[in-house]
Amino acid sequence: MPAPELVCPAGTPAALRAAVEAGADAVYVGFRDETNARNFPGLNFSRAELEAAVDCARARGAKVYLAVNTFARAGAMAPWRMAIADAATIGVDAVILADIGILDEASRRYPDLRLHLSVQASAAHAGALAYYHRNFGVRRVVLPRVLTLDGIARVGANAPVETEVFVFGGMCPMAEGRCHLSSYATGQSPNTAGVCSPASHVRYEEHAGGLTTRLGTFTINRFEPGEAAGYPTLCKGRFRVRDESRYIFEDPVSLDARAVMPDLIASGVAALKIEGRQRGRAYIARVVAEVRAARDAALRGDGMAGDGLAAFSEGAARSTGALKKEWR
């Protein structure tokens, strides 16, 4: 059984080196602008840094994928066009796209450039996979995090493209980035500006009773002293509903699919993806090494040895998400 490619995040050159040294088969990165969905201050790559990153990765046998996975603004497509052109010139191994107009342009102008479909496109059934392959020559589709193990196998069966699935990191319940909640609260859409709950709108307020987190003018959560506090995103906020305070969209929990790694491999996926381009290099190094170890153990038919990621999950809690229908 072939080993699925381990695709790992890198928000900085240092994180890229850490990912490659920890065992990444491929690393995905973004330019330092609105063309990628992790457009946070202090993250991402200049053109020169990307060129050096490609050399660094290839020297160690790894690939580099460029995420150009936000949706272009009408009448202002220049940044996205430039990102694709520069990716082709630099010679990345693939470009990850979501916008159908950018897909069309990339497929026509750069026929030799390998195209992957971003999870932001939410292609969740066999017809969608066939459509993107037939019309734009897409070679791989990153599947949404709402599919079960059986659904992944059925979607990928006889598909004309490779499939890629997330195995560790954040879970986004808002139609893979089309977050109207974040847009409403901050005026910045994750799919255009590339930021979910931008840091400029986040507030942490300490008080005698604990900690309050806010996003813009909205209170997202209140925590008791000593209670673990996550980053304030509306989808993982705690709200009062019918006289009860609870998480109404999703609990603050991280995806961890290592326990079902053998099933994922058996489903025929071509790649396993780790989320987290906003994470530091220490996090990247540890998570990549642990997930690779789990993948390799599953390929040998061995069980997962130990668990070194307990402290690397949101709220110190993890789930297999929709894979086993645990995600509500």
C-alpha positions, -999 to +999 in steps of 0.1 A: +000+000+000+016+033-010+023+059+017+000+090+015+021+121+012+024+141+044+016+177+036+026+202+063+021+239+070+048+266+072+041+303+079+077+313+079+110+301+064+121+288+098+088+268+101+094+253+066+129+241+076+114+226+108+087+208+088+111+194+063+136+182+090+108+166+109+097+145+079+073+165+057+069+151+022+055+185+011+051+219+027+024+245+018+031+282+022+016+315+011+027+349-001+027+379+023-005+393+010-043+388+007-040+360-018-037+334+009-061+325+037-036+330+065-028+367+059-016+375+094+011+400+103+045+384+106+036+354+085+042+342+050+068+345+023+083+371+000+092+360-035+128+357-026+120+336+005+098+313-015+126+307-041+150+299-012+123+277+004+119+256-028+157+251-029+158+241+008+129+217+005+141+200-027+176+195-012+159+173+013+135+155-011+104+175-002+080+196-024+066+231-019+030+240-026+018+276-028-016+284-014-034+311-034-066+301-018-087+333-012-113+347-036-102+375-059-119+409-056-140+419-086-121+443-108-089+439-087-075+406-097-039+418-101-025+403-068-039+369-076-027+370-112+008+380-100+009+353-074+002+326-101+027+341-125+054+342-098+046+307-087+051+294-122+084+314-126+098+302-093+088+266-101+067+255-071+055+219-073+018+229-072-005+258-066-035+254-043-065+274-057-101+280-047-114+309-069-129+294-101-118+325-122-083+321-110-084+284-117-095+291-153-068+316-159-041+295-143-051+264-164-050+284-196-019+305-191+002+280-173-007+245-186+024+229-171+016+242-136+002+216-113-031+227-098-047+215-065-082+225-054-083+242-020-106+230+008-120+265+005-138+254-027-158+228-006-158+201-033-175+173-014-189+149-040-177+129-070-194+152-095-175+182-082-142+165-084-148+154-120-160+190-129-128+206-116-106+180-133-124+182-166-126+220-169-094+231-153-071+201-152-070+200-114-049+171-102-057+169-065-087+180-044-085+188-006-117+174+008-138+194+033-137+184+069-174+175+070-170+141+054-170+107+072-145+080+066-170+062+044-178+094+026-141+100+018-138+065+004-169+069-017-159+103-031-125+092-040-135+059-056-128+061-093-122+098-091-101+113-118-081+133-092-061+126-061-077+133-027-062+150+003-076+151+038-069+170+070-056+149+099-045+173+126-052+209+136-081+233+136-116+224+125-137+250+106-174+244+106-183+275+086-183+260+051-145+259+050-138+295+053-170+312+041-175+326+075-203+351+076-199+353+114-163+366+113-172+389+083-202+404+103-181+409+134-150+424+118-159+435+083-131+412+070-140+380+052-117+350+057-121+342+020-111+376+007-089+393+032-075+359+043-081+364+080-105+347+104-109+367+136-081+392+127-058+400+156-065+437+153-101+430+164-092+406+193-093+416+229-085+398+261-098+415+293-088+402+327-110+408+357-115+395+392-138+367+380-114+355+353-109+364+317-132+377+289-124+374+252-139+397+226-140+400+189-147+435+178-177+446+199-188+411+206-181+391+238-170+356+227-164+339+259-158+342+297-134+319+315-130+311+352-096+316+368-073+289+356-097+277+328-080+272+294-089+301+271-088+297+233-084+322+206-117+341+202-135+330+171-172+333+169-178+297+157-161+285+189-178+311+212-198+302+243-233+319+242-263+319+264-292+300+248-324+291+266-309+300+300-279+278+294-243+289+285-228+266+260-209+262+227-237+264+201-216+260+169-186+239+179-165+232+210-129+246+211-113+213+201-087+202+176-089+176+149-067+146+156-072+117+131-042+096+141-065+070+158-082+063+125-050+066+104-053+030+091-088+037+079-078+069+061-050+051+043-073+023+033-097+048+019-072+056-008-063+092+000-032+105-017-022+130+010-026+137+047-027+174+056-018+192+088-034+226+095-015+254+111+005+279+091+000+304+119+019+281+143+056+284+154+084+262+144+085+242+176+048+233+172+054+224+135+084+202+143+066+183+170+033+178+152+049+168+119+071+142+136+042+127+156+018+125+126+045+110+104+052+084+131+015+076+132+013+073+094+044+051+092+031+029+121-002+024+103+016+014+071+035-012+091+003-025+107+014-013+141-006+006+166+001+043+175+029+044+201+023+069+228+008+104+224+031+134+224+005+159+212-017+163+243-005+198+249-007+209+212-045+209+208-070+237+213-084+236+248-063+205+254-091+186+237-092+165+205-116+148+183-117+127+151-143+152+139-168+142+112-146+112+103-164+091+130-194+115+133-182+128+166-183+164+154-217+180+160 
